[in-house]
Amino acid sequence: MLPTGRNLFAVDPRAVPSRAAHAQGVKLAEELLRRHLQDHGDWPRGLVVDLWGSATMRTAGEDMAQAFALMGVRPKWAQASNRVVDIEVLPMSVFNRPRVDVTLRISGFFRDAFPNLIHLFDTAVQAVAAISADDEPDEVNPIRVRVQQDRAAGMAQGLAEQEAHRQATWRVFGPRLGGYGAGLQGLIDGRNWENDADLASAYRNWGAY
């Protein structure tokens, strides 16, 4: 018998998110924001988006596009190849809402398959954090506010300004290089846990790189 290939997805990592995935990601972001506003009476200031390599391949990057849209940025594609070549920071005045400080928790497979998206997201964070307060007040740009706070905290602990700033802009976390999974399977299989806090601690430690 020959394999059917039904579980395989062919995708060019350099063309993720696709234009169609971007459009869907924008809709997902808008729906999430609307629901949060309905439920809590205010816009979210920070969110974690969990990204998996297989889902990214299957949807051509809808989750990543959603993360970009929440931050108020969008991909820029090369006209001929439809490959993503850069990001564009959008003025939040067109949305009438604040940006969202998005952190990515990525899987090991995503890390291996989409290093370009990690760098692209990091570029977006750096660009948004660099927006002047004259152009966007603090209530519109929580990313810049958090970066400034964390940079000051890092410098107070003895870090050089450049290193403190770099650490303050970290927004992509996942397993260590060569590591995969969320760190829970071993605990569950070995029954080596007592409560939810044990599972949460393992998840946090495994995804802290």
C-alpha positions in Angstrom: 0.0 0.0 0.0 1.1 3.5 -0.7 0.7 6.4 1.7 -2.1 8.8 0.8 -0.3 11.9 2.1 -3.5 13.2 3.8 -1.6 14.2 6.9 1.1 16.1 5.0 1.0 19.8 4.2 3.2 21.4 1.6 3.9 25.0 2.4 6.6 27.6 1.7 7.6 29.0 5.1 8.6 32.2 3.4 5.1 32.7 2.1 3.5 32.5 5.6 1.2 34.0 6.5 -0.5 33.9 3.1 -2.7 36.8 2.0 -5.8 34.6 2.6 -4.5 33.6 6.0 -3.9 37.2 6.9 -7.5 38.2 6.0 -8.8 35.4 8.2 -6.4 36.3 11.0 -7.7 39.9 11.0 -11.2 38.6 11.4 -10.1 36.3 14.2 -8.4 39.2 16.0 -11.5 41.4 15.6 -13.8 38.8 17.0 -11.5 38.1 19.9 -11.3 41.9 20.7 -15.1 42.2 20.4 -15.7 39.3 22.8 -13.2 40.6 25.3 -14.8 44.1 25.2 -18.2 42.5 25.7 -17.1 40.3 28.6 -14.8 42.6 30.5 -15.8 46.1 29.4 -12.3 47.0 28.2 -9.7 46.2 25.6 -7.1 43.5 26.4 -3.6 44.9 27.0 -1.7 41.7 26.8 -2.2 38.2 25.4 -0.3 35.0 24.8 -0.8 33.2 21.5 0.1 29.5 21.3 1.6 28.6 17.9 2.1 25.0 16.6 4.0 24.1 13.5 1.4 21.7 12.1 -1.5 24.2 12.6 0.5 26.9 11.0 1.1 24.7 7.9 -2.5 23.7 7.8 -3.9 27.2 7.8 -0.9 29.0 6.1 -0.4 31.1 9.2 -3.8 32.3 10.4 -2.7 32.3 14.1 0.4 34.3 13.3 -1.7 36.7 11.3 -4.0 37.1 14.2 -1.1 38.0 16.5 0.1 40.6 14.0 -3.4 42.1 13.7 -3.7 42.3 17.5 -0.4 44.3 17.6 -1.5 46.5 14.8 0.9 45.4 12.1 0.6 43.4 8.9 2.9 41.5 6.6 4.3 42.9 3.4 4.5 40.5 0.5 6.7 40.5 -2.6 4.4 41.1 -5.6 5.8 38.3 -7.8 6.4 35.5 -5.3 3.8 36.3 -2.5 6.6 35.7 0.0 6.6 37.8 3.2 9.5 40.2 3.0 8.7 42.6 5.9 6.1 44.0 8.2 4.2 47.3 8.1 3.2 49.1 11.3 -0.3 50.5 11.0 -1.5 53.7 12.7 -3.9 52.7 15.4 -6.1 55.7 14.7 -7.7 53.7 11.9 -8.7 51.0 14.4 -9.8 53.3 17.3 -8.4 50.8 19.8 -5.1 50.2 21.6 -2.5 47.8 20.4 -2.2 44.5 22.3 1.1 43.3 23.8 1.3 39.8 22.3 3.7 37.1 23.5 4.1 33.9 21.4 4.5 30.5 23.0 5.8 28.3 20.2 6.3 24.6 19.8 9.6 23.0 19.0 8.4 22.1 15.6 7.3 25.6 14.9 10.8 26.8 16.0 12.5 24.5 13.6 10.1 25.0 10.6 9.5 28.8 10.8 12.6 30.7 12.1 11.7 33.4 9.6 8.4 34.1 11.4 10.2 34.3 14.7 12.5 37.0 13.3 9.6 38.7 11.6 7.6 38.9 14.9 10.6 40.1 16.8 11.0 42.8 14.1 7.4 43.9 14.7 7.8 44.1 18.4 11.0 46.2 18.1 9.2 48.5 15.6 6.1 49.0 17.8 8.2 49.5 20.9 10.2 52.3 19.1 7.1 54.4 18.3 7.4 57.8 19.9 5.0 58.8 22.7 4.3 61.9 20.7 2.8 59.7 18.0 1.0 57.2 20.3 0.2 57.9 24.0 0.8 55.2 26.6 -2.8 54.0 26.6 -2.6 53.2 22.9 0.8 51.4 23.0 1.1 49.1 26.0 4.0 47.3 24.2 6.2 50.4 24.5 5.1 50.9 28.1 6.0 47.4 29.2 9.3 47.5 27.3 10.3 50.7 29.1 9.2 49.3 32.5 11.1 46.0 32.0 14.2 47.8 30.6 14.3 50.0 33.7 13.9 47.0 36.0 16.7 45.2 34.1 19.1 48.2 34.4 18.2 48.4 38.1 19.4 44.8 38.5 22.8 45.7 36.9 22.2 45.0 33.2 23.7 47.3 30.6 21.1 49.5 28.8 21.3 47.7 25.5 21.1 44.2 27.1 18.2 45.3 29.3 16.3 46.7 26.3 16.9 43.5 24.3 15.5 41.3 27.1 12.6 43.7 27.6 11.5 43.1 24.0 11.6 39.3 24.2 8.1 38.1 23.1 8.8 34.6 21.7 9.3 31.7 24.0 9.3 27.9 23.6 11.3 24.7 24.4 15.1 24.8 24.5 16.9 24.0 21.2 16.4 20.4 20.5 13.5 20.1 22.9 9.9 19.4 22.0 6.6 19.2 23.9 5.2 21.1 26.8 7.0 19.1 29.6 3.7 17.5 30.8 3.8 14.1 29.3 6.5 12.7 31.5 4.8 14.0 34.7 1.5 12.6 33.6 2.9 9.2 32.5 4.9 8.9 35.7 2.2 10.3 37.9 4.8 12.6 39.3 2.5 15.5 40.1 0.0 16.4 42.8 -1.9 19.4 41.6 -2.4 21.9 38.8 0.5 24.0 40.1 2.9 21.2 39.4 1.7 21.0 35.8 1.8 24.8 35.4 5.4 24.9 36.7 6.5 22.3 34.3 4.8 24.0 31.4 6.4 27.3 32.3 9.9 25.9 32.7 9.8 24.0 29.4 8.5 27.0 27.5 10.9 29.5 29.1 13.6 29.6 26.3 
